[in-house]
């Protein structure tokens, strides 16, 4: 299976980078073809420009500035997102990826005011996230990243596709043991993906 891994963290020595490395290694070991999209390493530009916003609804012209990223998404059969959660949301880099790449004509069709999902070729979805907050604080804040993964993206991909949401909460109080345990969990889930 061709798996697009979206990774968003600016520090190559971070725990997030260790999770990313484990995800890629485990998916490869499981025999998947991995398209490793490290947004920071690729110097992805997350800002939706004025010109892009003006052409936002004009498919296929809207894909021009991000054509390579659109092609990678359209070739994917599965998607794994590896990212920290900052201020109860995705980092600007990852949010910018969604703003610029998940366009009309790419991830949804919009005709006569009706939205039709067009990512039905993605048959599996997983996320590997880290939170500074505890599960309760994330819950009280509405946990937008979890809802985006388990609700919004669920509605865009193949109907009934399995979704795996993995999160290491309370990174502000984590220990080497909690990090090692979560890394082992990610390893096992990705090897079975």
Secondary structure by P-SEA (a helix, b strand, c coil): cbbbbbbbbcccccaaaaaaaaaaaaaaaacccccccccccccccccccaaaaaaccccccccccaaaaaaaaaaccbbbbbbbbccccccaaaaaaaaccccccccbbbcccbbbbccccccbbbbbbbbcccaaaaaaacaaaaaaaacccccccccccbbbbbbbcccccccaaaaaaaaaaaaaaaaac
